[in-house]
Amino acid sequence: MLATAQLCACGSLLPSAETLPESRSHSFEQLTAQFATIKPYETRDGDLRTLGLHPEAAPNIAVLGYADVLARYAPGGEGSGQLDDGIRDCLAAKLRCVAYRIDILHEDRQRVGNFWADFLGFKRYVDVSGWHFVGLVVLVDGTVVYKDSGGTPLIHRREDQLNPLGPLQGLGESLRPALK
């Protein structure tokens, strides 16, 4: 009976991993609320630094130039009549315009299933859960003129890997360099 109990507990021996964002926010909702405090034509570049939404204050924030904004919002040089006022101001300001793309991902990866099938490489099941936030802040002369956000508030997927030959599955690949 002791051996059976130990075998049943082997599922807890499966590894797990967590991808944590380097951000002050610990959830999609917190980051969305933080982003909501940004006010176009009021929020300054220094305010973004205080919020932790600035490339010099936090990782995973890309700096985009005028050309990137132009390519995203007016790819064919189309008329700016349908664009938001902030985007029009950015396009008019040209090189005085800069944008920050905020891309923050949080993932939990938990391996589940039979320990021995996983350990020997026959079957591996991974449950992935988390969230992904994407935001864009456009500034002209250090003042926010436009903001937009989105993302995936709830990520859940299962990754299945089946290897009918188990530990022998990759043997052919590992022998290939020796056969040359």
C-alpha contacts under 8 A as a table, 3 or more apart, distances in Angstrom:
res1	aa1	res2	aa2	distance
1	M	4	T	5.15
1	M	5	A	6.30
2	L	5	A	5.14
2	L	6	Q	6.26
3	A	6	Q	5.11
3	A	7	L	6.23
4	T	7	L	5.14
4	T	8	C	6.23
5	A	8	C	5.16
5	A	9	A	6.31
6	Q	9	A	5.14
6	Q	10	C	6.51
7	L	10	C	5.27
8	C	11	G	6.81
9	A	12	S	5.89
9	A	13	L	7.67
10	C	13	L	5.21
10	C	14	L	7.40
10	C	114	N	7.57
10	C	115	F	5.49
10	C	116	W	7.97
11	G	14	L	5.67
11	G	112	V	6.78
11	G	113	G	6.44
11	G	114	N	6.07
11	G	115	F	5.14
12	S	15	P	7.97
13	L	115	F	6.93
14	L	111	R	5.90
14	L	112	V	6.97
14	L	115	F	6.24
14	L	118	D	7.90
15	P	110	Q	7.04
15	P	111	R	6.12
16	S	108	D	7.80
16	S	109	R	5.61
16	S	110	Q	4.50
16	S	111	R	5.78
17	A	108	D	6.06
17	A	109	R	4.96
17	A	110	Q	6.44
18	E	106	H	7.67
18	E	107	E	5.69
18	E	108	D	4.33
18	E	109	R	5.83
19	T	105	L	7.53
19	T	106	H	5.49
19	T	107	E	4.89
19	T	108	D	6.23
20	L	105	L	7.36
20	L	106	H	5.18
20	L	107	E	6.77
21	P	104	I	5.99
21	P	105	L	5.89
21	P	106	H	5.58
22	E	58	A	6.86
22	E	59	P	6.34
22	E	60	N	7.77
22	E	104	I	7.97
23	S	26	H	7.31
23	S	52	G	7.26
23	S	58	A	6.60
23	S	59	P	7.72
23	S	104	I	7.76
24	R	52	G	6.85
25	S	28	F	7.61
25	S	30	Q	5.53
25	S	31	L	5.35
26	H	30	Q	6.61
26	H	31	L	7.57
27	S	30	Q	5.23
27	S	31	L	6.37
27	S	131	W	7.57
28	F	31	L	5.22
28	F	32	T	6.07
28	F	131	W	6.26
28	F	132	H	7.13
28	F	133	F	6.48
28	F	153	P	5.71
29	E	32	T	5.04
29	E	33	A	6.11
29	E	153	P	7.74
30	Q	33	A	5.13
30	Q	34	Q	6.09
31	L	34	Q	4.97
31	L	35	F	6.05
31	L	133	F	7.64
32	T	35	F	5.04
32	T	36	A	6.13
32	T	149	S	7.99
33	A	36	A	5.02
33	A	37	T	6.85
34	Q	37	T	5.63
34	Q	38	I	7.70
34	Q	51	L	7.23
35	F	38	I	5.70
35	F	149	S	8.00
36	A	39	K	7.63
38	I	42	E	7.97
38	I	43	T	5.86
38	I	48	L	7.92
38	I	144	V	7.92
38	I	147	K	7.77
39	K	42	E	5.42
39	K	43	T	5.35
39	K	144	V	7.22
40	P	43	T	6.21
40	P	86	G	7.81
40	P	143	T	7.68
40	P	144	V	5.05
40	P	145	V	4.61
40	P	146	Y	5.52
40	P	147	K	7.07
41	Y	143	T	6.11
41	Y	144	V	5.56
41	Y	145	V	5.16
42	E	143	T	6.80
42	E	144	V	6.83
43	T	47	D	6.13
43	T	48	L	7.46
43	T	143	T	6.00
43	T	144	V	5.58
44	R	47	D	5.24
44	R	48	L	6.73
44	R	142	G	5.78
44	R	143	T	4.51
44	R	144	V	6.04
45	D	48	L	5.25
45	D	49	R	6.63
45	D	54	H	7.72
45	D	139	L	7.76
45	D	142	G	5.13
45	D	143	T	6.07
45	D	144	V	7.23
46	G	49	R	5.01
46	G	50	T	6.40
47	D	50	T	5.01
47	D	51	L	6.26
48	L	51	L	5.01
48	L	52	G	6.19
48	L	53	L	5.06
48	L	54	H	5.39
49	R	52	G	5.06
49	R	53	L	5.80
49	R	54	H	4.82
49	R	55	P	7.99
49	R	56	E	7.33
49	R	57	A	5.68
50	T	53	L	7.59
50	T	57	A	7.99
51	L	54	H	7.75
52	G	57	A	5.49
52	G	58	A	5.88
53	L	57	A	6.85
53	L	58	A	6.53
53	L	61	I	7.51
53	L	102	I	7.32
54	H	57	A	5.17
54	H	58	A	6.09
54	H	61	I	6.82
54	H	100	Y	7.35
55	P	58	A	5.49
55	P	59	P	6.28
55	P	60	N	7.49
55	P	61	I	5.01
55	P	62	A	6.57
55	P	63	V	7.03
55	P	100	Y	7.35
56	E	59	P	7.64
58	A	61	I	6.85
60	N	102	I	6.30
60	N	103	D	5.70
60	N	104	I	6.39
61	I	100	Y	6.25
61	I	101	R	5.44
61	I	102	I	4.53
61	I	103	D	6.25
62	A	100	Y	5.56
62	A	101	R	5.03
62	A	102	I	6.60
63	V	98	V	7.08
63	V	99	A	5.88
63	V	100	Y	4.81
63	V	101	R	6.50
64	L	67	A	7.91
64	L	68	D	5.78
64	L	69	V	7.17
64	L	98	V	5.88
64	L	99	A	4.87
64	L	100	Y	5.94
64	L	101	R	7.11
65	G	68	D	5.39
65	G	69	V	6.60
65	G	95	L	7.43
65	G	97	C	6.69
65	G	98	V	4.87
65	G	99	A	6.21
66	Y	69	V	5.18
66	Y	70	L	6.08
66	Y	90	C	7.40
66	Y	91	L	7.10
66	Y	94	K	5.71
66	Y	95	L	5.85
66	Y	96	R	7.80
66	Y	97	C	5.52
66	Y	98	V	5.96
66	Y	99	A	7.73
67	A	70	L	4.96
67	A	71	A	6.05
68	D	71	A	5.11
68	D	72	R	6.17
69	V	72	R	5.12
69	V	73	Y	6.04
69	V	74	A	7.84
69	V	91	L	7.79
69	V	99	A	7.32
70	L	73	Y	5.46
70	L	74	A	5.17
70	L	75	P	6.21
70	L	77	G	7.79
70	L	91	L	6.71
71	A	74	A	5.73
71	A	75	P	4.40
71	A	76	G	7.85
72	R	75	P	6.02
73	Y	83	L	7.66
73	Y	87	I	7.66
74	A	77	G	5.14
74	A	78	E	5.59
74	A	79	G	7.76
74	A	80	S	7.47
75	P	78	E	7.06
79	G	82	Q	7.40
80	S	83	L	5.24
80	S	88	R	6.34
83	L	87	I	6.29
83	L	88	R	6.29
84	D	87	I	5.35
84	D	88	R	6.35
84	D	146	Y	7.88
85	D	88	R	5.06
85	D	89	D	6.13
85	D	145	V	7.93
86	G	89	D	5.01
86	G	90	C	6.18
86	G	138	V	7.67
86	G	145	V	4.53
86	G	146	Y	4.91
87	I	90	C	4.95
87	I	91	L	6.17
87	I	138	V	7.65
87	I	145	V	7.34
87	I	146	Y	6.56
88	R	91	L	5.11
88	R	92	A	6.13
89	D	92	A	5.08
89	D	93	A	6.07
89	D	140	V	7.51
89	D	145	V	7.54
90	C	93	A	5.04
90	C	94	K	6.23
90	C	96	R	7.70
90	C	97	C	5.24
90	C	98	V	7.94
90	C	138	V	7.47
90	C	139	L	7.27
90	C	140	V	6.02
90	C	145	V	7.66
91	L	94	K	5.23
91	L	97	C	7.46
93	A	96	R	5.35
93	A	97	C	5.87
93	A	140	V	6.87
94	K	97	C	5.66
95	L	98	V	7.58
96	R	140	V	5.71
96	R	141	D	5.72
97	C	138	V	7.22
97	C	139	L	5.71
97	C	140	V	4.53
97	C	141	D	6.72
98	V	138	V	5.96
98	V	139	L	5.37
98	V	140	V	6.53
99	A	136	L	6.83
99	A	137	V	5.46
99	A	138	V	4.18
99	A	139	L	5.88
100	Y	136	L	5.69
100	Y	137	V	5.20
100	Y	138	V	6.50
101	R	134	V	7.20
101	R	135	G	5.77
101	R	136	L	4.64
101	R	137	V	6.66
102	I	133	F	7.53
102	I	134	V	5.42
102	I	135	G	4.87
102	I	136	L	6.16
103	D	132	H	7.43
103	D	133	F	5.86
103	D	134	V	4.63
103	D	135	G	6.68
104	I	132	H	5.76
104	I	133	F	5.21
104	I	134	V	6.53
105	L	130	G	7.75
105	L	131	W	6.06
105	L	132	H	4.38
105	L	133	F	6.44
106	H	130	G	5.28
106	H	131	W	5.34
106	H	132	H	6.25
107	E	128	V	6.61
107	E	129	S	5.64
107	E	130	G	4.44
107	E	131	W	6.64
108	D	127	D	7.98
108	D	128	V	5.61
108	D	129	S	5.25
108	D	130	G	5.94
109	R	126	V	6.31
109	R	127	D	5.76
109	R	128	V	4.62
109	R	129	S	6.74
110	Q	126	V	5.48
110	Q	127	D	5.20
110	Q	128	V	6.51
111	R	124	R	7.21
111	R	125	Y	5.68
111	R	126	V	4.28
111	R	127	D	6.25
112	V	124	R	7.57
112	V	125	Y	5.53
112	V	126	V	5.97
112	V	127	D	7.06
113	G	117	A	7.98
113	G	118	D	7.46
113	G	124	R	7.32
113	G	125	Y	6.34
114	N	117	A	5.42
114	N	118	D	6.23
115	F	118	D	5.18
115	F	119	F	5.84
116	W	119	F	4.90
116	W	120	L	5.86
117	A	120	L	5.42
117	A	121	G	6.06
117	A	122	F	5.06
117	A	123	K	5.28
117	A	124	R	7.24
118	D	121	G	5.05
118	D	122	F	6.03
118	D	123	K	5.16
118	D	124	R	4.94
118	D	125	Y	7.89
119	F	122	F	7.85
120	L	166	G	5.97
120	L	167	P	5.82
121	G	124	R	7.00
121	G	163	N	6.54
121	G	166	G	4.59
121	G	167	P	5.36
122	F	162	L	5.83
122	F	163	N	4.72
122	F	164	P	5.86
122	F	165	L	6.71
122	F	166	G	4.12
122	F	167	P	7.19
123	K	160	D	7.46
123	K	161	Q	5.79
123	K	162	L	4.66
123	K	163	N	6.21
123	K	166	G	7.80
124	R	160	D	5.89
124	R	161	Q	5.09
124	R	162	L	6.53
125	Y	158	R	6.91
125	Y	159	E	5.76
125	Y	160	D	4.71
125	Y	161	Q	6.47
126	V	158	R	5.61
126	V	159	E	5.06
126	V	160	D	6.56
127	D	156	H	7.34
127	D	157	R	6.10
127	D	158	R	4.60
127	D	159	E	6.50
128	V	155	I	7.34
128	V	156	H	5.52
128	V	157	R	5.26
128	V	158	R	5.97
128	V	159	E	7.56
129	S	154	L	7.31
129	S	155	I	4.99
129	S	156	H	4.36
129	S	157	R	6.63
130	G	153	P	7.78
130	G	154	L	5.92
130	G	155	I	4.89
130	G	156	H	6.79
131	W	151	G	7.89
131	W	152	T	5.65
131	W	153	P	4.95
131	W	154	L	5.02
131	W	155	I	5.27
132	H	151	G	5.42
132	H	152	T	5.01
132	H	153	P	6.29
132	H	154	L	7.76
132	H	155	I	7.63
133	F	149	S	7.57
133	F	150	G	6.18
133	F	151	G	4.49
133	F	152	T	6.36
133	F	153	P	7.29
134	V	149	S	5.71
134	V	150	G	5.35
134	V	151	G	5.17
135	G	147	K	7.38
135	G	148	D	5.67
135	G	149	S	4.01
135	G	150	G	6.23
135	G	151	G	7.98
136	L	147	K	5.51
136	L	148	D	5.18
136	L	149	S	6.14
137	V	144	V	6.67
137	V	145	V	7.82
137	V	146	Y	5.92
137	V	147	K	4.46
137	V	148	D	6.66
138	V	144	V	5.66
138	V	145	V	5.78
138	V	146	Y	5.07
138	V	147	K	6.20
139	L	142	G	5.60
139	L	143	T	5.07
139	L	144	V	4.22
139	L	145	V	5.43
139	L	146	Y	7.09
140	V	143	T	5.44
140	V	144	V	6.54
140	V	145	V	6.58
144	V	147	K	7.50
152	T	155	I	6.51
163	N	166	G	5.15
163	N	169	Q	6.25
164	P	169	Q	7.33
165	L	168	L	5.34
165	L	169	Q	4.93
166	G	169	Q	5.52
167	P	170	G	7.02
167	P	171	L	7.69
168	L	171	L	5.13
169	Q	172	G	7.33
170	G	173	E	5.40
170	G	174	S	6.47
171	L	174	S	5.19
171	L	175	L	6.29
172	G	175	L	5.25
172	G	176	R	6.25
173	E	176	R	5.28
173	E	177	P	7.94
174	S	177	P	6.87
174	S	178	A	7.96
175	L	178	A	5.31
175	L	179	L	6.44
176	R	179	L	5.24
176	R	180	K	6.81
177	P	180	K	5.54
